[in-house]
């Protein structure tokens, strides 16, 4: 994971989750480590997991639909994939809308 987006993604995820990755880790490594931690939290600290998902802004409706449709799949991987995709969305948004960038109309932003 060497691109700027990859580094930002890893930093965002490390801020909330107790995972260790090698410098040469891939996005798949990140997904697997995150899935492992999520599965651990499902068993040992479910309320903290729910708080983190809420704070990251994971859609509860979408999560329930995915878990229901994929009952035989690893719930940790499904959730980890959603977290990674949500964090990527945030990174793209922040890159497209940097702080202090004025609106093209010149009007103040609220």
N, CA, C and O of each residue as an XYZ file, in Angstrom:
440
protein
N       0.853     -1.174      0.000
C       0.000      0.000      0.000
C       0.899      1.236      0.000
O       1.334      1.695      1.056
N       1.169      1.765     -1.177
C       2.117      2.859     -1.240
C       1.527      4.172     -1.725
O       2.128      5.220     -1.488
N       0.395      4.165     -2.384
C      -0.151      5.413     -2.893
C      -0.620      6.286     -1.730
O      -0.821      5.808     -0.614
N      -0.787      7.560     -2.016
C      -1.244      8.502     -0.984
C      -2.607      8.070     -0.438
O      -2.846      8.132      0.768
N      -3.496      7.634     -1.332
C      -4.816      7.177     -0.882
C      -4.679      5.961      0.026
O      -5.377      5.860      1.035
N      -3.796      5.050     -0.319
C      -3.590      3.853      0.490
C      -3.061      4.196      1.873
O      -3.486      3.615      2.871
N      -2.139      5.136      1.926
C      -1.584      5.557      3.215
C      -2.668      6.222      4.061
O      -2.787      5.953      5.256
N      -3.451      7.088      3.433
C      -4.539      7.746      4.153
C      -5.557      6.721      4.655
O      -6.037      6.818      5.784
N      -5.880      5.746      3.818
C      -6.819      4.696      4.186
C      -6.303      3.925      5.388
O      -7.033      3.708      6.355
N      -5.058      3.516      5.327
C      -4.471      2.762      6.434
C      -4.472      3.598      7.717
O      -4.782      3.078      8.789
N      -4.130      4.879      7.620
C      -4.120      5.744      8.801
C      -5.509      5.921      9.389
O      -5.670      5.906     10.610
N      -6.519      6.090      8.535
C      -7.890      6.215      9.033
C      -8.328      4.952      9.764
O      -8.967      5.021     10.814
N      -7.986      3.826      9.215
C      -8.400      2.563      9.822
C      -7.617      2.295     11.107
O      -8.191      1.837     12.096
N      -6.326      2.573     11.103
C      -5.528      2.381     12.321
C      -6.022      3.249     13.475
O      -5.880      2.869     14.638
N      -6.598      4.409     13.169
C      -7.074      5.308     14.212
C      -8.182      4.670     15.056
O      -8.351      5.021     16.223
N      -8.926      3.746     14.479
C     -10.058      3.146     15.179
C      -9.875      1.689     15.568
O     -10.527      1.211     16.496
N      -9.010      0.989     14.882
C      -8.910     -0.460     15.054
C      -7.525     -0.862     15.514
O      -6.539     -0.225     15.145
N      -7.438     -1.896     16.305
C      -6.159     -2.390     16.826
C      -5.592     -3.423     15.856
O      -5.707     -4.630     16.070
N      -4.982     -2.925     14.795
C      -4.397     -3.844     13.821
C      -2.957     -3.452     13.550
O      -2.597     -2.276     13.591
N      -2.154     -4.441     13.277
C      -0.754     -4.239     12.935
C      -0.534     -4.744     11.515
O      -0.940     -5.853     11.167
N       0.108     -3.923     10.710
C       0.399     -4.295      9.333
C       1.868     -4.032      9.021
O       2.482     -3.117      9.571
N       2.415     -4.843      8.136
C       3.770     -4.627      7.650
C       3.758     -3.428      6.706
O       2.709     -3.054      6.182
N       4.913     -2.838      6.493
C       5.007     -1.705      5.556
C       4.600     -2.105      4.148
O       4.074     -1.286      3.394
N       4.838     -3.343      3.796
C       4.528     -3.804      2.442
C       3.117     -4.395      2.346
O       2.814     -5.119      1.397
N       2.258     -4.092      3.316
C       0.911     -4.659      3.340
C       0.098     -4.186      2.141
O       0.222     -3.049      1.685
N      -0.728     -5.085      1.653
C      -1.633     -4.766      0.549
C      -3.004     -4.428      1.118
O      -3.249     -4.568      2.316
N      -3.886     -3.981      0.241
C      -5.256     -3.707      0.688
C      -5.920     -5.002      1.163
O      -6.735     -4.980      2.085
N      -5.578     -6.106      0.547
C      -6.112     -7.411      0.972
C      -5.632     -7.750      2.389
O      -6.398     -8.286      3.190
N      -4.378     -7.440      2.697
C      -3.854     -7.640      4.054
C      -4.635     -6.785      5.050
O      -4.984     -7.242      6.138
N      -4.902     -5.548      4.664
C      -5.679     -4.650      5.508
C      -7.082     -5.211      5.732
O      -7.581     -5.218      6.857
N      -7.707     -5.674      4.668
C      -9.042     -6.263      4.754
C      -9.043     -7.452      5.710
O      -9.924     -7.557      6.563
N      -8.074     -8.341      5.577
C      -8.016     -9.529      6.425
C      -7.763     -9.189      7.891
O      -8.385     -9.767      8.782
N      -6.852     -8.250      8.139
C      -6.562     -7.850      9.517
C      -7.772     -7.181     10.153
O      -8.085     -7.421     11.319
N      -8.440     -6.348      9.385
C      -9.635     -5.669      9.872
C     -10.756     -6.672     10.126
O     -11.443     -6.586     11.144
N     -10.944     -7.610      9.224
C     -11.972     -8.647      9.399
C     -11.704     -9.461     10.657
O     -12.635     -9.789     11.394
N     -10.448     -9.787     10.907
C     -10.090    -10.541     12.102
C     -10.481     -9.760     13.365
O     -11.069    -10.320     14.291
N     -10.149     -8.466     13.393
C     -10.474     -7.631     14.555
C     -11.986     -7.475     14.708
O     -12.493     -7.484     15.830
N     -12.701     -7.334     13.617
C     -14.168     -7.213     13.673
C     -14.774     -8.496     14.225
O     -15.656     -8.443     15.083
N     -14.318     -9.633     13.750
C     -14.840    -10.908     14.265
C     -14.541    -11.065     15.750
O     -15.361    -11.600     16.496
N     -13.368    -10.600     16.182
C     -13.043    -10.636     17.603
C     -14.009     -9.765     18.395
O     -14.484    -10.154     19.462
N     -14.294     -8.581     17.860
C     -15.196     -7.659     18.548
C     -16.635     -8.178     18.566
O     -17.365     -7.944     19.529
N     -17.041     -8.872     17.520
C     -18.389     -9.467     17.509
C     -18.535    -10.394     18.715
O     -19.591    -10.444     19.345
N     -17.476    -11.119     19.027
C     -17.501    -12.074     20.130
C     -17.280    -11.431     21.503
O     -17.848    -11.883     22.497
N     -16.459    -10.380     21.559
C     -16.034     -9.880     22.867
C     -16.477     -8.467     23.222
O     -16.563     -8.135     24.404
N     -16.762     -7.626     22.229
C     -17.088     -6.223     22.511
C     -18.022     -5.670     21.436
O     -17.697     -4.711     20.736
N     -19.183     -6.298     21.327
C     -20.122     -5.959     20.266
C     -20.574     -4.495     20.342
O     -20.718     -3.841     19.309
N     -20.797     -3.980     21.546
C     -21.262     -2.594     21.665
C     -20.208     -1.612     21.145
O     -20.562     -0.607     20.528
N     -18.933     -1.880     21.381
C     -17.860     -1.022     20.855
C     -17.827     -1.095     19.326
O     -17.606     -0.083     18.660
N     -18.044     -2.273     18.780
C     -18.086     -2.433     17.327
C     -19.204     -1.576     16.743
O     -19.001     -0.874     15.752
N     -20.363     -1.632     17.347
C     -21.503     -0.836     16.868
C     -21.178      0.658     16.941
O     -21.503      1.411     16.023
N     -20.541      1.082     18.025
C     -20.161      2.493     18.159
C     -19.205      2.914     17.047
O     -19.359      3.988     16.465
N     -18.221      2.072     16.753
C     -17.263      2.396     15.697
C     -17.940      2.457     14.330
O     -17.657      3.353     13.534
N     -18.822      1.519     14.062
C     -19.527      1.519     12.775
C     -20.386      2.769     12.628
O     -20.475      3.343     11.543
N     -21.014      3.185     13.713
C     -21.833      4.391     13.690
C     -20.947      5.615     13.440
O     -21.293      6.479     12.634
N     -19.814      5.688     14.126
C     -18.915      6.830     13.992
C     -18.311      6.923     12.594
O     -18.107      8.018     12.069
N     -18.030      5.776     11.999
C     -17.468      5.737     10.645
C     -18.553      6.046      9.613
O     -18.251      6.378      8.467
N     -19.802      5.937     10.022
C     -20.959      6.216      9.171
C     -21.242      5.081      8.194
O     -21.447      5.298      7.000
N     -21.247      3.868      8.733
C     -21.636      2.696      7.948
C     -23.154      2.608      7.968
O     -23.763      2.661      9.037
N     -23.760      2.477      6.817
C     -25.209      2.398      6.707
C     -25.722      1.115      7.366
O     -25.405      0.008      6.933
N     -26.515      1.288      8.413
C     -27.074      0.131      9.121
C     -27.972     -0.684      8.194
O     -27.935     -1.915      8.201
N     -28.773      0.012      7.402
C     -29.680     -0.673      6.478
C     -28.893     -1.513      5.466
O     -29.207     -2.683      5.244
N     -27.879     -0.913      4.861
C     -27.071     -1.613      3.862
C     -26.322     -2.788      4.500
O     -26.218     -3.860      3.906
N     -25.807     -2.579      5.700
C     -25.092     -3.645      6.404
C     -26.023     -4.828      6.676
O     -25.660     -5.978      6.429
N     -27.212     -4.542      7.179
C     -28.170     -5.620      7.458
C     -28.544     -6.371      6.180
O     -28.648     -7.598      6.188
N     -28.743     -5.644      5.094
C     -29.074     -6.279      3.816
C     -27.943     -7.199      3.346
O     -28.187     -8.331      2.927
N     -26.712     -6.704      3.419
C     -25.571     -7.515      2.981
C     -25.389     -8.754      3.852
O     -25.128     -9.842      3.339
N     -25.524     -8.595      5.146
C     -25.378     -9.743      6.043
C     -26.491    -10.760      5.809
O     -26.260    -11.968      5.863
N     -27.693    -10.264      5.551
C     -28.832    -11.161      5.305
C     -28.651    -11.924      3.987
O     -28.933    -13.120      3.915
N     -28.180    -11.229      2.946
C     -27.993    -11.858      1.639
C     -26.812    -12.828      1.620
O     -26.765    -13.736      0.791
N     -25.868    -12.635      2.526
C     -24.640    -13.432      2.539
C     -24.475    -14.161      3.868
O     -23.434    -14.061      4.518
N     -25.502    -14.887      4.258
C     -25.511    -15.547      5.568
C     -24.362    -16.533      5.752
O     -23.908    -16.744      6.877
N     -23.894    -17.127      4.686
C     -22.821    -18.125      4.779
C     -21.428    -17.500      4.711
O     -20.426    -18.196      4.874
N     -21.366    -16.204      4.473
C     -20.072    -15.528      4.342
C     -19.572    -15.050      5.699
O     -20.324    -14.978      6.671
N     -18.296    -14.728      5.737
C     -17.654    -14.207      6.937
C     -18.153    -12.784      7.192
O     -17.877    -11.875      6.409
N     -18.887    -12.598      8.286
C     -19.440    -11.284      8.615
C     -18.332    -10.248      8.776
O     -18.491     -9.095      8.376
N     -17.214    -10.659      9.361
C     -16.097     -9.732      9.542
C     -15.584     -9.192      8.226
O     -15.260     -8.009      8.127
N     -15.503    -10.045      7.208
C     -15.024     -9.593      5.885
C     -16.038     -8.666      5.221
O     -15.661     -7.693      4.569
N     -17.309     -8.964      5.386
C     -18.346     -8.103      4.803
C     -18.259     -6.714      5.427
O     -18.269     -5.706      4.721
N     -18.173     -6.671      6.746
C     -18.097     -5.391      7.457
C     -16.794     -4.673      7.126
O     -16.794     -3.463      6.904
N     -15.682     -5.408      7.090
C     -14.386     -4.803      6.768
C     -14.413     -4.175      5.381
O     -13.897     -3.074      5.185
N     -15.009     -4.867      4.426
C     -15.112     -4.332      3.075
C     -15.926     -3.032      3.076
O     -15.562     -2.067      2.405
N     -17.021     -3.015      3.826
C     -17.833     -1.796      3.909
C     -17.043     -0.641      4.527
O     -17.143      0.498      4.071
N     -16.264     -0.936      5.557
C     -15.463      0.098      6.215
C     -14.432      0.655      5.248
O     -14.281      1.872      5.140
N     -13.731     -0.205      4.554
C     -12.711      0.243      3.604
C     -13.340      1.099      2.513
O     -12.805      2.152      2.165
N     -14.466      0.657      1.972
C     -15.131      1.440      0.926
C     -15.605      2.790      1.452
O     -15.495      3.796      0.751
N     -16.132      2.826      2.679
C     -16.606      4.087      3.260
C     -15.434      5.040      3.492
O     -15.545      6.239      3.237
N     -14.323      4.511      3.972
C     -13.166      5.359      4.205
C     -12.596      5.880      2.886
O     -12.127      7.016      2.822
N     -12.632      5.065      1.841
C     -12.190      5.525      0.522
C     -13.076      6.660      0.027
O     -12.583      7.626     -0.555
N     -14.386      6.547      0.255
C     -15.305      7.620     -0.125
C     -14.928      8.915      0.578
O     -14.915      9.980     -0.039
N     -14.623      8.827      1.866
C     -14.245     10.015      2.632
C     -12.958     10.627      2.092
O     -12.853     11.848      1.968
N     -11.990      9.791      1.773
C     -10.717     10.272      1.240
C     -10.939     10.987     -0.089
O     -10.411     12.077     -0.309
N     -11.722     10.370     -0.975
C     -12.002     11.002     -2.277
C     -12.703     12.343     -2.085
O     -12.368     13.328     -2.743
N     -13.679     12.374     -1.176
C     -14.410     13.618     -0.925
C     -13.459     14.696     -0.410
O     -13.497     15.835     -0.876
N     -12.609     14.338      0.547
C     -11.669     15.315      1.112
C     -10.682     15.809      0.065
O     -10.286     16.974      0.083
N     -10.284     14.931     -0.844
C      -9.370     15.353     -1.911
C     -10.056     16.283     -2.901
O      -9.429     17.197     -3.437
N     -11.325     16.055     -3.141
C     -12.076     16.886     -4.081
C     -12.543     18.192     -3.449
O     -12.794     19.164     -4.161
N     -12.665     18.230     -2.126
C     -13.163     19.404     -1.409
C     -12.224     19.757     -0.260
O     -12.598     19.620      0.904
N     -11.013     20.209     -0.570
C     -10.070     20.527      0.505
C     -10.567     21.699      1.350
O     -11.263     22.578      0.843
N     -10.212     21.715      2.635
C     -10.639     22.822      3.497
C     -10.068     24.146      2.994
O      -8.934     24.210      2.521
N     -10.866     25.186      3.105
C     -10.407     26.501      2.691
C     -10.598     26.802      1.225
O     -10.387     27.934      0.790
N     -10.999     25.792      0.448
C     -11.235     26.023     -0.971
C     -12.550     26.789     -1.107
O     -13.594     26.334     -0.639
N     -12.493     27.942     -1.743
C     -13.677     28.774     -1.862
C     -14.622     28.248     -2.923
O     -14.213     27.636     -3.909
N     -15.887     28.504     -2.690
C     -16.933     28.194     -3.659
C     -16.693     29.066     -4.889
O     -16.298     30.224     -4.753
N     -16.924     28.536     -6.071
C     -16.682     29.290     -7.302
C     -17.578     30.518     -7.425
O     -17.267     31.432     -8.189
N     -18.693     30.554     -6.679
C     -19.587     31.715     -6.751
C     -19.052     32.880     -5.927
O     -19.514     34.011     -6.074
N     -18.067     32.602     -5.052
C     -17.500     33.656     -4.226
C     -18.307     33.914     -2.964
O     -17.917     34.749     -2.148
N     -19.420     33.217     -2.785
C     -20.232     33.409     -1.600
C     -19.669     32.615     -0.429
O     -18.985     31.607     -0.606
N     -19.975     33.096      0.774
C     -19.527     32.383      1.965
C     -20.252     31.054      2.074
O     -21.411     30.910      1.685
N     -19.522     30.088      2.619
C     -20.133     28.768      2.859
C     -20.511     28.698      4.311
O     -19.780     29.189      5.172
N     -21.624     28.103      4.592
C     -22.075     27.983      5.988
C     -21.435     26.837      6.603
O     -21.673     26.553      7.777
